């Protein structure tokens, strides 16, 4: 009878404790979501929104620290204490700051929790996971009731999320020197798309013809009238394609993390979407869904082009990745390093 591998009995209590911790985390997050939804519906006692916001922020701080190999207890306790201070003082500036921090935590955590995939369907699943994680963060961000200029709030969340994502990914990609020529071009292209999607409205006003602007305005009005919403360009053109292509690329080479970093162009807009008082939950959901469908199509095309470059005619380019065609990566509930 074969003997058990060395250390196997010692690992069982560790695995059981890990499984219990994950279960408790999920129960806590679901309870916070229930509290936030009940508060939106006007059901239940007061301060459900504050309690839900603090719990979600604390749980996400714990989850992000665990995923990135940080000190889970330190960061989660610190977040819990700061959240309690914000609730007790009830100062608008502190509430707005807490909303920014919560949205950034949700945006970055939603990207970090993705896993490598080997198919377009798998990539679509990871997009849905990222949206779900960011959507919970959006409920918590709204619960803080921030008093802010909407544009500044959105730019602050997106900018801080990008910085945090790239700093985290720089460790996963073995620093910026691990980019390589191809990786550098990918980051540069992502930056250009980001700049264009953020500034397209200003560019149209300055350089677009009146007929072009009128045509685009007609499309937006038609979409709102017949479809209920208009897809967010930054999500459709950058955020979803980045998650789709990036998770697929990560199955073969770690530079895929640099592509995934631009996934905050999906998760950050979702995390702050509900703060806009001019948009209903239904409109936000429809706009995100339409943008996700468009982005998945673009991502599938990018995956196909990448496969053509890396196989067959592009064999010379694929040689450096031959040893990492099936690249292992820790599971969704494990630390990435």
CORCOR-V983556 format. One record per residue. N is the residue number from 1. PHI is phi in radians with two decimals (999 if undefined). NEAR is the number of other C-alpha atoms within 12 Angstrom. Layout:
N,PHI,NEAR  N,PHI,NEAR
This chain:
1,999,3  2,-1.14,5  3,-1.40,8  4,-1.21,10  5,-1.06,9  6,-1.01,9  7,1.48,11  8,-1.07,12  9,-1.07,13  10,-1.22,13  11,-1.38,14  12,-1.10,12  13,-1.06,13  14,-1.14,14  15,-1.15,16  16,-1.12,14  17,-1.14,14  18,-1.13,18  19,-1.09,16  20,-1.15,14  21,-1.10,21  22,-1.14,22  23,-1.08,15  24,-1.08,16  25,-1.04,25  26,-1.12,22  27,-1.10,17  28,-1.10,26  29,-1.13,32  30,-1.10,22  31,-1.13,23  32,-1.14,33  33,-1.10,35  34,-1.05,26  35,-1.14,32  36,-1.17,37  37,-1.17,26  38,-1.08,22  39,-1.15,25  40,-1.08,24  41,-1.44,13  42,1.29,14  43,-1.96,15  44,1.68,15  45,-1.23,15  46,-1.26,15  47,1.16,25  48,-1.10,29  49,-1.13,33  50,-1.11,36  51,-1.10,33  52,-1.11,40  53,-1.12,48  54,-1.12,45  55,-1.14,43  56,-1.10,51  57,-1.06,49  58,-1.15,38  59,-1.12,43  60,-1.23,43  61,-1.10,41  62,-1.09,36  63,-1.12,40  64,-1.16,40  65,-1.12,31  66,-1.14,30  67,-1.21,31  68,-1.77,32  69,1.32,23  70,-1.60,20  71,-1.54,18  72,-1.11,24  73,-1.12,19  74,-1.04,16  75,-1.26,24  76,-1.23,28  77,-1.14,22  78,-1.07,20  79,-1.12,29  80,-1.08,30  81,-1.14,19  82,-1.12,27  83,-1.11,36  84,-1.12,26  85,-1.10,18  86,-1.07,27  87,-1.14,30  88,-1.23,17  89,-1.37,13  90,0.95,22  91,-1.76,18  92,-1.01,18  93,-1.09,18  94,-1.19,24  95,-1.09,32  96,-1.13,34  97,-1.10,26  98,-1.11,42  99,-1.13,43  100,-1.10,42  101,-1.08,43  102,-1.10,49  103,-1.13,51  104,-1.16,45  105,-0.99,49  106,-1.13,51  107,-1.12,53  108,-1.27,50  109,-1.06,49  110,-1.10,47  111,-1.36,53  112,-1.16,51  113,-1.45,43  114,-1.27,46  115,-2.26,40  116,-1.12,41  117,-2.35,32  118,-2.08,28  119,-2.61,24  120,-1.16,29  121,-1.10,21  122,-1.12,25  123,-1.13,36  124,-1.09,36  125,-1.07,25  126,-1.17,39  127,-1.10,49  128,-1.13,29  129,-1.08,29  130,-1.08,43  131,-1.13,42  132,-1.09,30  133,-1.11,43  134,-1.19,43  135,-1.14,39  136,-1.09,44  137,-1.09,51  138,-1.13,45  139,-1.07,44  140,-1.20,53  141,-1.08,48  142,-1.10,39  143,-1.12,42  144,-1.25,44  145,0.90,33  146,-1.18,32  147,-1.90,25  148,-2.52,26  149,-1.35,14  150,-0.99,21  151,-1.06,17  152,-1.12,17  153,-1.07,30  154,-1.13,33  155,-1.14,23  156,-1.12,25  157,-1.12,41  158,-1.13,40  159,-1.12,29  160,-1.14,27  161,-1.15,40  162,-1.10,38  163,-1.07,22  164,-1.10,29  165,-1.14,39  166,-1.23,30  167,-1.12,21  168,-1.21,31  169,-1.17,37  170,-1.07,27  171,-1.34,24  172,-1.22,33  173,-1.62,29  174,1.00,20  175,1.33,19  176,-1.18,21  177,-1.23,16  178,-1.45,21  179,-1.12,27  180,1.32,20  181,-1.09,14  182,-1.18,22  183,-1.12,27  184,-1.09,20  185,-1.14,16  186,-1.12,29  187,-1.14,30  188,-1.10,18  189,-1.11,20  190,-1.10,30  191,-1.12,26  192,-1.14,19  193,-1.10,25  194,-1.07,30  195,-1.09,22  196,-1.20,19  197,-1.22,23  198,-1.31,26  199,-1.88,18  200,-1.12,21  201,-1.13,19  202,-1.16,14  203,-1.14,16  204,-1.13,21  205,-1.13,17  206,-1.49,13  207,-2.04,14  208,-1.42,16  209,-1.27,13  210,-1.07,13  211,-1.16,13  212,-1.16,17  213,-1.09,20  214,-1.12,15  215,-1.11,15  216,-1.13,20  217,-1.09,18  218,-1.12,16  219,-1.08,18  220,-1.10,21  221,-1.12,17  222,-1.09,15  223,-1.12,20  224,-1.15,21  225,-1.26,13  226,-1.73,13  227,-1.92,19  228,1.58,23  229,-2.98,26  230,-2.06,33  231,-1.07,31  232,-1.27,36  233,-1.01,32  234,-1.14,40  235,-1.30,43  236,-1.24,36  237,-1.60,38  238,-2.28,46  239,-1.05,48  240,-1.19,52  241,-1.01,44  242,-1.14,52  243,-1.15,54  244,-1.09,55  245,-1.25,50  246,-1.12,50  247,-1.15,47  248,-1.20,42  249,-1.18,42  250,-1.10,38  251,-1.21,31  252,-2.07,30  253,-2.68,37  254,-1.22,35  255,-1.08,39  256,-1.05,42  257,-1.12,46  258,-1.15,47  259,-1.22,46  260,-1.06,53  261,-1.00,51  262,-1.28,49  263,-1.12,53  264,-1.15,49  265,-1.20,55  266,-1.65,54  267,-1.28,55  268,-1.15,54  269,-1.03,52  270,-1.19,51  271,-1.17,47  272,-1.89,50  273,-1.06,43  274,-1.31,36  275,-1.21,37  276,-1.23,27  277,-1.22,18  278,-1.51,12  279,-2.19,19  280,-1.40,16  281,-1.08,25  282,-1.09,18  283,-1.11,25  284,-1.07,31  285,-1.12,28  286,-1.17,25  287,-1.06,32  288,-1.19,42  289,-1.12,30  290,-1.10,27  291,-1.12,34  292,-1.13,43  293,-1.11,27  294,-1.11,28  295,-1.12,36  296,-1.14,38  297,-1.12,26  298,-1.10,27  299,-1.09,40  300,-1.09,32  301,-1.14,19  302,-1.11,29  303,-1.08,32  304,-1.12,21  305,-1.12,18  306,-1.10,26  307,-1.15,24  308,-1.19,17  309,-1.25,18  310,-1.53,23  311,-2.23,18  312,1.02,14  313,-1.11,14  314,-1.68,16  315,-1.05,16  316,-1.08,14  317,-1.24,18  318,-1.49,22  319,-0.96,18  320,-1.08,16  321,-1.73,23  322,-1.07,16  323,-1.39,13  324,-2.09,18  325,-1.07,22  326,-2.08,18  327,-1.66,23  328,-1.26,19  329,-2.60,26  330,-0.99,21  331,-1.16,16  332,-1.06,25  333,-1.74,28  334,-1.98,25  335,-1.19,25  336,-1.34,29  337,-2.68,20
